[in-house]
């Protein structure tokens, strides 16, 4: 089967993240991606996934593949992206996130609001606890749980001066079961490899969008035969003619 290039932006926040603008509704995100010619997206809110299923359904309606995802903050304050083959796998993992997220009342005046959106685009519920907190699990423990739930862990924006593995730890722990690293829109994989003397890793880059205008500002091309989880895994590993290009 022949392959083609699919454009992807796999790091987008919805209104469930208090730091995202209030027009980052699943409906608006999908339409923005459609207008910009993006084939694959992932909404990756901080330590939560309640807006993922609606985004998946909207993506199916408009021909955009939505990969179930989340952005987790470990107890070292390292941000880790996790992608899953199904929404059920993401839900399974999210049970762990909820169990290890410290309860802390959300002060909306300080942090902003955390909205769960219904099919009509209305606010179905608001979270009362702050989501943007570190879990009481180490980076190694979170990676292990992502793997146990059939997911793919990706170290987020590794070149950033905050909430990255290098800003928080200064190094990638030896033996950490992560093969893919995300580079922020501010840097290129070549620059990051040289700066941190990295070798043997695969790279992708996404927008980390908190506003509609930021969606697609950085994209990764996935060379695959089709939009499927198996093809996604082949592209991430560079196997059988599949590949990723930043």
C-alpha positions as CSV (number, residue, x, y, z in Angstrom):
1,X,0.0,0.0,0.0
2,X,1.4,3.4,-0.9
3,X,1.9,6.2,1.6
4,X,1.2,9.9,1.6
5,X,1.9,12.8,3.9
6,X,-0.6,13.7,6.6
7,X,-0.3,17.0,8.4
8,X,-0.6,16.8,12.2
9,X,-0.8,19.1,15.2
10,X,-0.8,16.9,18.3
11,X,-0.6,19.4,21.1
12,X,-3.8,21.5,21.4
13,X,-5.5,22.8,24.6
14,X,-9.3,23.2,24.9
15,X,-11.2,25.3,27.3
16,X,-10.8,22.5,29.9
17,X,-7.3,23.9,30.4
18,X,-7.6,27.2,32.4
19,X,-4.7,28.7,30.4
20,X,-6.5,28.3,27.1
21,X,-8.6,31.1,25.6
22,X,-12.3,30.7,26.0
23,X,-12.9,30.2,22.3
24,X,-10.9,27.0,22.3
25,X,-14.1,25.0,22.1
26,X,-13.9,21.5,20.4
27,X,-16.1,22.7,17.6
28,X,-13.9,25.8,16.9
29,X,-10.7,23.7,17.1
30,X,-11.9,21.1,14.6
31,X,-13.2,23.8,12.2
32,X,-9.9,25.8,12.5
33,X,-7.9,22.6,11.8
34,X,-10.2,21.9,8.8
35,X,-9.7,25.4,7.4
36,X,-5.9,25.1,7.8
37,X,-5.7,21.7,6.0
38,X,-4.6,19.7,9.1
39,X,-5.4,16.0,8.8
40,X,-4.7,14.8,12.4
41,X,-5.0,16.6,15.7
42,X,-4.9,15.7,19.4
43,X,-6.4,17.8,22.2
44,X,-4.1,17.4,25.2
45,X,-5.5,19.2,28.2
46,X,-3.6,19.4,31.5
47,X,-4.3,16.3,33.6
48,X,-7.8,15.8,32.1
49,X,-9.6,14.5,29.1
50,X,-13.3,15.3,29.3
51,X,-13.4,17.2,26.0
52,X,-11.6,14.5,24.0
53,X,-14.6,12.3,23.1
54,X,-16.6,15.2,21.7
55,X,-13.6,16.3,19.7
56,X,-13.2,12.7,18.3
57,X,-16.9,12.7,17.2
58,X,-16.6,16.2,15.6
59,X,-13.4,15.1,13.8
60,X,-15.2,12.0,12.4
61,X,-17.9,14.3,11.1
62,X,-15.4,16.6,9.3
63,X,-12.8,14.1,8.2
64,X,-10.1,14.9,10.8
65,X,-8.5,12.0,12.8
66,X,-8.4,13.0,16.5
67,X,-6.0,10.9,18.5
68,X,-7.0,10.5,22.2
69,X,-4.4,12.4,24.2
70,X,-3.5,14.2,27.4
71,X,-0.7,16.3,28.9
72,X,0.4,15.1,32.3
73,X,2.5,17.0,34.8
74,X,4.7,14.7,36.9
75,X,5.8,15.5,40.4
76,X,9.1,16.9,39.1
77,X,6.9,19.4,37.1
78,X,7.9,17.7,33.8
79,X,5.2,17.9,31.1
80,X,4.6,14.6,29.3
81,X,2.3,14.1,26.4
82,X,0.5,10.7,26.1
83,X,-1.4,9.4,23.1
84,X,-3.6,6.3,23.1
85,X,-5.1,3.9,20.5
86,X,-8.6,4.4,21.8
87,X,-10.7,6.7,24.0
88,X,-11.2,3.7,26.4
89,X,-7.5,3.4,26.9
90,X,-7.2,7.1,27.6
91,X,-10.0,6.8,30.1
92,X,-8.3,3.9,31.8
93,X,-5.1,6.0,32.1
94,X,-7.1,9.0,33.3
95,X,-8.3,7.1,36.3
96,X,-4.7,7.1,37.5
97,X,-4.4,10.8,36.8
98,X,-7.4,11.6,38.9
99,X,-6.2,9.3,41.7
100,X,-2.8,11.0,42.0
101,X,-3.8,14.7,41.3
102,X,-3.8,16.5,44.6
103,X,-7.2,18.1,45.4
104,X,-6.8,21.9,45.3
105,X,-9.8,24.3,45.0
106,X,-9.8,26.2,41.7
107,X,-9.7,30.0,42.2
108,X,-11.2,31.1,38.9
109,X,-10.1,34.7,39.5
110,X,-6.5,33.6,39.6
111,X,-6.3,30.6,37.3
112,X,-9.3,30.9,34.9
113,X,-12.1,28.5,34.4
114,X,-12.1,24.8,33.3
115,X,-15.0,24.0,31.1
116,X,-16.4,20.7,29.9
117,X,-18.4,21.2,26.6
118,X,-21.4,19.4,25.3
119,X,-22.4,18.5,21.7
120,X,-24.1,21.8,21.2
121,X,-21.0,23.7,22.2
122,X,-22.4,24.8,25.5
123,X,-20.8,24.5,28.9
124,X,-21.9,21.2,30.4
125,X,-20.0,21.5,33.6
126,X,-17.1,23.3,35.3
127,X,-14.3,21.8,37.2
128,X,-14.0,22.9,40.8
129,X,-10.4,21.6,41.4
130,X,-7.3,23.1,39.7
131,X,-6.1,20.7,37.0
132,X,-2.7,22.4,36.3
133,X,-0.9,20.8,39.2
134,X,1.8,18.1,39.3
135,X,0.7,14.6,40.1
136,X,2.3,12.8,43.0
137,X,3.9,10.4,40.6
138,X,7.4,10.5,39.2
139,X,8.2,10.8,35.5
140,X,9.3,7.1,35.4
141,X,6.0,6.1,37.1
142,X,3.9,8.1,34.7
143,X,5.7,6.7,31.7
144,X,5.3,3.2,33.0
145,X,1.5,3.7,33.4
146,X,1.1,5.2,29.9
147,X,2.8,2.1,28.5
148,X,0.7,-0.2,30.6
149,X,-2.4,1.5,29.1
150,X,-1.1,0.9,25.5
151,X,-0.1,4.5,25.1
152,X,2.8,6.3,23.6
153,X,4.6,8.8,26.0
154,X,6.3,11.8,24.4
155,X,8.4,14.3,26.5
156,X,6.8,17.7,25.8
157,X,8.5,20.9,24.5
158,X,12.0,19.7,25.7
159,X,13.7,23.0,24.7
160,X,11.5,25.1,26.9
161,X,12.9,26.8,30.1
162,X,10.0,25.6,32.2
163,X,8.1,22.4,32.5
164,X,10.5,20.4,30.3
165,X,12.6,17.5,31.2
166,X,15.8,19.5,30.8
167,X,14.5,22.6,32.7
168,X,13.4,20.4,35.6
169,X,15.9,17.5,35.7
170,X,18.7,18.6,33.4
171,X,18.8,15.2,31.6
172,X,16.7,12.4,30.3
173,X,16.8,9.7,33.0
174,X,18.7,6.6,31.7
175,X,16.4,3.8,30.7
176,X,13.3,6.0,30.5
177,X,10.9,4.2,28.1
178,X,10.5,7.2,25.8
179,X,11.6,7.2,22.2
180,X,9.8,10.3,20.9
181,X,10.5,13.9,22.0
182,X,8.5,17.0,21.2
183,X,10.2,20.2,20.1
184,X,8.5,23.5,20.7
185,X,7.6,25.9,17.8
186,X,10.6,28.0,18.9
187,X,13.3,25.5,17.9
188,X,14.2,22.9,15.3
189,X,15.1,19.2,16.0
190,X,18.6,19.8,14.7
191,X,19.2,22.7,17.2
192,X,17.8,20.7,20.1
193,X,19.9,17.6,19.3
194,X,23.0,19.7,19.3
195,X,22.2,21.7,22.4
196,X,21.4,18.6,24.5
197,X,23.7,16.1,22.7
198,X,20.8,13.8,21.9
199,X,21.0,10.7,19.7
200,X,18.7,7.8,19.0
201,X,15.4,9.7,19.5
202,X,12.6,10.5,17.1
203,X,11.2,14.0,17.1
204,X,7.9,15.7,16.4
205,X,6.7,19.3,16.8
206,X,3.3,20.7,17.4
207,X,1.8,24.1,18.2
208,X,1.0,23.7,21.9
209,X,-1.9,25.9,20.9
210,X,-3.8,27.9,23.6
211,X,-5.5,30.1,21.0
212,X,-7.2,29.3,17.7
213,X,-4.7,31.3,15.7
214,X,-1.9,29.2,17.2
215,X,-3.3,25.9,15.8
216,X,-1.1,24.6,13.1
217,X,1.7,27.2,13.7
218,X,4.0,24.1,13.9
219,X,3.1,20.8,12.3
220,X,4.6,17.4,11.8
221,X,4.2,15.4,8.6
222,X,3.3,11.7,9.1
223,X,4.1,9.6,6.1
224,X,1.6,6.8,6.3
225,X,-0.7,4.6,4.2
226,X,-3.8,5.8,6.2
227,X,-4.8,7.4,9.4
228,X,-4.8,4.5,11.8
229,X,-3.1,3.7,15.1
230,X,-0.9,1.0,13.5
231,X,0.3,3.3,10.8
232,X,0.9,6.0,13.4
233,X,3.2,3.6,15.3
234,X,5.0,2.7,12.2
235,X,5.6,6.3,11.4
236,X,6.9,7.1,14.9
237,X,9.4,4.3,14.6
238,X,10.3,5.0,11.0
239,X,9.4,1.5,10.0
240,X,8.3,0.0,6.6
241,X,8.6,3.2,4.7
242,X,6.6,5.2,7.1
243,X,8.2,8.3,8.7
244,X,7.8,11.6,10.5
245,X,9.1,14.9,9.1
246,X,9.3,18.1,11.2
